C-alpha cells in the first residue's frame, strides 16, 4: 500500500491502464482515497473501452451519452460478457394467455423494451429491466373476421418511439395500420395512418427516416408505401427476365435491409444487392448483384444485423440463416464507391451442422442475431428426446471462421408437450438477456444473471 502511494501518479496511472482489467481496478479502488480518485480518471475508462472495442467480440453502445457514463458502459460490458456463457434459469411467464394464443413475434429495443405481437391483434410493450419488468402499454386490435398476418417494427430516428406496421386480412379486404409507440413513463399507442389494399402482402421492413413501409407484393415485386404523402404504391421489380423461370417463381423475399441508394434482399435462393434512386425505384439498365445460397430458406429463417460501416468505408451486414441442413452465418461486405459500380462479397463465417452435431434428427425452431452481429442465440429441438436447447454464441469481427458447433447450452427444456415448443425469441445484445415464446403464446424472460 505504501509502495503504491509512493509512486508518481502518472506511473501508477500507466500501470492501471496497461496491466489491470476493470474488475481489478474496482478492487484496487477500495485501498485508499487517493487511489480511488485515480481510478476514476477518464483516461482509465477510455483505455478499457478501447480494449473492449479492439476485442471484436463484445458489443458496446454505439453512442455513449456522456463521459461520466464511460465507467458504467465498461463495467456493464464486462459483466455481460462474463454472464453470456453461463447457465440460465427460466422463470414464470410474463404473459400467460389462458387457453393459448398464437404469437407473431418478439422484438427488443434499446435493451429495455420488449414488443410482443399476437396473431389475434393484441400488442404489448414491456420494460424488461431487472427492477422494472411490467406491462407498460397495451394495444387491442381484435376484430371479428380479421387475422393479423404480418408486422414490422423499428425505432424512430430519435429513439423516443417505436413505429409499428401491422397487417390484417379480412373477408373482403386487407389493411395495414401504422402506429407510433411513445417510449418513457407513459407508453401511448398512436395511430398514424391506415392503408387498405385488395390483396395480402407481407410487411418486410420500415424506413422511419424516409417514412417508408416496404411490403412483399409478389415473388418478383416489392410494394413501397410513403406514409407521409398521398403517393401510396410504388412497385419495385426484383427479378431479371433472363433468370431461370423455375427458380424465379419461388424466390420470395424473406428479409430486407435498406442501405440508402441500395437495398439488400435476402430471398429463398439468393442474396441480392439492388441499386435504387431516392424514390426507391431501381435504376434502369442495372442488374442486381446476386449470391446463390446452397439450400433454400423459408419465411422466418433469416436474422439480419444492422449495417456497420468499417474504417475502410465498407458496409458489413451479418446474416444468420437456417436452411434445414444447418444454421449458418454469413458476412456480407458491400462497397458503394461514388465513381464505380458497387460490389458485394458474401462469406460464410460459421456453421452449425445440426444432424452431425446431435447425431439424432433436430431442427432450429427460432433464432436471433444481435443488431451488431456479435451475439447470436438459437433454439434447437431434438426430435427423439424432445429436448429444447437454447444455445448462445459470440462472433468475433477479427476472425474469418467460427466453430458454431461449440455454442454454449444456456438452458434446456425437456417435454413431450408440443405446446411447450419454443417458437419465437428475441435478443438484447448488450445485456445478453433473451425473451422466449412457446407455441401456446406464453412469453418468458431468460436473463443473463
N, C-alpha and C positions, 0 to 999 in steps of 0.2 A: 504494500500500500504506500509506504513512504517512498519507495523507489519510483512508483508511478507519478507521485506528486512532485518528485524532484525533476522529472523530465520537462523540457520545454513543451509548451502547448502544441507547437507545430509538429514536433516529433511524435508526441502522443496521438495527435490527430492523424498523422500518417500511418501509425500502427493500427489504429482503429479502422481506418478506411481500407487498408490493404490486407490485413491479417485476421480480421474478425468478421463474423457474419451478424445479421440483425439480432437473432436471439442472444448471442453472446454479448452484444452491446447493451441489450436490455438488462442482462445480469450485471454487467460492469457498472451500469448506471447506479446501482444500489450501494456502491462502495463509499462514495462521499459526494458532497455537494459540488465540489469543483469539477470532478469527473462527470457527474451527472449533467452539469451545464455544458461541458464539452461535447458530450454525446448527442446533444440537441442541435449541434451546428448543422446548418443547411447542407454543407459540403458532404457530411457523412451520409445523409439520406439520398443526396443526388448520386453519390458513388454507388450505393446499394441499388438504387433504381436502375442505374446504367448496367450493373451486373445482371439484374433480372432481365433487362431488355436484351442483353447480349446472349443470354442463355438460350433464347429461341423457343423455349417450351413452357413459359409461364405467361399467361395473358395478363395484361395491365390495362387500366383505363386509358382511353385514347386521349383525353384532355383533363389532366389533373386540375381541380378548381383553383387551388391556391398553394403557395409554397408551404403554408402551415400544414397542409394535408399530406405532404410527401411522406412523413414518417408513417402515418396511418395506411397509406397506399402500400408501402413496402411491407409493413408488418402483416397486413391483410393478405397480400400476395404470398408471403412466406407460409403463413398458416394454411391458406387454401391449398398450396402445393403439397404440404405435408399431409393434409387430410384427403387429398384426391384419391390416393391409392390405399384407402382404409376401408374396412368393412362398415356397412351401414345398417341401420335399423328402420323398418317401415312402421310408422305409427298408424293411428286410426285415420280413416279417410277424412279429408277436409270437406268433401262433398260426398254424400251417400244417398242418391236418389232412390226412393222406395220403388221396388219393382223393376229397377234398372232403367237406364235411359241411354240411347246411343249417343256417342260423343263424336264430334267432328275434329276437334284438335285442341292442343295446348300451345301457348307461346309465353315466354318470359322476356320482359323488357327491363333494361337498366338493372338487372339482377334483383329486382324488387317486385315487379308487377307481373302476376300470373293471370293471363287471359284464358278463360275456359269457354268453349263454344260447343253447345249441344245441338243435335240434329233437329230437335223439336222447337228450337228458337230461343232457348234460354242462354243468356250470355252472362258470365260472372267475371268480376275483376277482384283479385286477391292481392293483398300485401303479404308477401311470404317471408319478410324479415323475421328473425327469431322472436322478437318481443312484440310483433305487431301482426301475426298471422290471423287474418279475419277477412270476411267479405267486405269489400269497400264499395262495390257498385253492382247492380243487377239490371239486366235488360230482358224483358219478357216479350218475345216476338211470336208467341204461339198463336197460330191462326188455323181454323178448321180448313182442311183440304190442302194445306201448304206443307211442303217439305223443304228444309233448308239444306241445300246440297253442297255448297262450297263457300269458302270465305278466304280473305287475306287481311292481314293487319300489319301496320307499320307505324313507327314513331313519326310525329310531325317534325319539321326541321328544328323546332325549338326544344324538343324533348319534353314538352309540357303536356302533350296529349298523344293518345293512340288513335289513329284513323283506322276504322274497321269497315270493310266492304263485305257484305253477306248477301247471298243469293237464294231465293226461294223459287220453287216450282209449284204452280197450282194447276187446276184442271184446264184453265183457258189461257193462262199467260205466265210468263216468268218475270221476276222482279229482282233488281239489285238495289239494296239500300246502303247508304253511306253514312256512318256515324263518326262523331268525334267524341272521344272519352277523355275528359279532363283528369289529369293526374294531380294528386295532392291530398289535402284533407277530405275534400268532397269530390267523389268521382261521379261526374254527371255525364250521361249519355245524351248527346245532342244530334238529332237527325239533320244531316247536311243536304242530301238530295236523294231522290228515288228515281230509278230508271226502269222502265218496262220494256220487254222485248218478247217476241213470239217464240223463240227457241231457247232452250237451256244452254248456257255457256259457263265453263268453269273459270272461276276467278284465279288468276295466276299471281299477280303482284300489283302493288301500289307504288306510284312515284309521288310522294307527298310534296316534294319541292315543285314539280311541274303540274301537280294536281291531275294525275292520270290514273285510270284504272285499266289494267290490261287483262283481257279475258281470252280464253281459247275458244274461238268461234267454230273451228273445224280443225282437221289434221293439217291443212295447208294454210290456215289463216289465223291471224290474231285480230281481235276486236279491241280498239282503244277508245276509251271514253274520257273526254275532258270534262271534269265535273264543275268547273267554274265558268263554263261558256255553253252556248247552245250547240256547239259542234260536238255531237254525241259520238257517232260511229265513224271510226276510221279503220278500214280493213287493211291489214298488213299481210301481204302474201309471204310465204316462207320458202316454199319449195321451188327448185328449178325444174322445168318440164323435161329436162334431159335425164333426170334421176330415174332409177328403176321404179316402175309404177307400183309393183307389189310392195316394195319397201316403203315408198312414199305414202301409200294408203294407210298404213298403220303407224306412221312415225309421228305420233301425237306429242305435244309439248307437255312436259311434266313439271319443269321449273324454269324460272326466268330471272336474270339479273340485268338491270338497266345500267349502262355504263356511258351515259352522256350521248355521244354520237354513235354508239353501238349498243347492241344488246346481245347477251349470251343466253342461248336457248338450250336447255337440256331436254332431249327428246327420247323417244323409245329406243331408237337405234343410233342416234348421233348426238354429238356436242357441236353446236354451231355458233359462229360469231357473225352477226349481221350488221351492216352499216346502215344508218338511218339519218334523216335530217332532223331539224329542230321540232318538226311536227310529227316525228316518229314514223315517217314514211321511208321505206327503203330507197336507197339511191339507185336509179336505173342504170343498167349496164354493169352492175357489180354483183358478183356471186358471193354467197356466204362461205366462210371458211368452215370446213367440216372435219370432225374426227369420228370415225366409226367405232362404236362400242363392241366388245366381244360378244356380249349377250344382251338381249333386250331388257329394258327396265319397264316397270309398271308404275301406275299412279301412286304417289306417296313413297316411292323408292329412292328419292334423291334428297339430300340435305346439302344446301349451299352455304358457304361462309360469305361474309361481306367481302367486297373488293378491297384489297390492301395495295397501296401504292408503294413500291420499293424505292430505294435511293437512286436506282438507275432509271426511274421513270416508267417502270413496267407495272402492269396491273396483275395481281395474283388473286385467284379465287380457288378455294379448295372445294372439292365435291366428294361427299360420302354417298356411295351408291350401292344398292343391293339388287342383284340380278338373279337371285335364287340359286346361284352357284357359289357365290362368295360375297362378302362385304368388302368393297374396295374403296380406296381413297385416291383421288386424282388431284394433281396440282395443274391448274390451267393458267398459263402465263401469256399475257396479251400485251403486245406493243402497239401503240397508236401514234406513229410518227406523223408529223404535220405535212411532210413532203412525199412520203412513200405510202404504199398500201400497208394496211395493218397485217400483223402476223399473230398466230395463235399456236402455242405448243402445249399439248396435253401429255402429262407424265404420270404414270402410275407410281405412287409413293408408298403404298402399303396395301396388304390384302389379308383377309382372314378367311381361309377356305373352310367353311363350316363342317362339311361332311368328313373331311380329313381330320380336322381338329377334334371332333367329338366322337368319331368312329361310329356314330349312330345318326340316323336322319335328324336334322334340326333345321330351323329356319329363323330368320330375323323378323320379329313382329313389329318392331319400332326402332328408330334410331334418330340421333340428333347430333349435329356438328355445331360447335360454338361459332359465334359471329366472327372471331378472329382466326378460325380454322385450326386452333391449337388443341382444344379438348373435345373429345367425342365420347358418346356413350351409345350403347345399343342393347336391346333385349333379345336374347337368344332362347328359343324354346326347343327342348329335346322331345321328339315325338314318342319315344319309348318310355322315358321316366316321367314325362310331363313336368319337368323342372324348367322354370323360367329363370334365367340368369341375367342380371343387369351387369354389363361389362363396361369398364371405363378405360380410356386410353388417352395419352398425350402425344401429339405430334411435335417434332422439333423442326423449326424452319430451316435449320442448317444441315439437316440430314436428307440424303437422297432417298433412303429406303427405311421403312418402319416395319417391324415384325408385329403386326396387329394380332397374331395368334397368342402373343404374350400379354394381352389385355388382362386387367385385374378384375376378378369377380367380386364386385362390391356388395351384391345382395343376391340371394336365390330364394325362390318360392316354389315348392312342390305341391301340386294339387291336381286332381283329376277332374275338377270342375272347370269346364271351358269358360264359364263366366269370369273366371279369375285370370284369363289370358291378359297380359299387359299389351295393349294395342296402341297406345299413344304415349309420347314422352316429350319433355322439354328440358333444356339445359341452361342453367345460369352459369356462364363460362367463368366469370371472375371468381365467384364464391365456390363453384363446384356443386351447388345444390341442384337437385333433379326433381322434376314432377312427373308422376306416372298416372295413367288412367287405364282401367281394365274394361273388358267387354260390356260390363254392366253399367259403365259410366261413373264408377267410383273413382275419385281423384285423391291421390296420396302425395305426400312430400317425402323425398328420400334425401335428407340433408347431409352435408359433409360436416360432421362434428365428432 
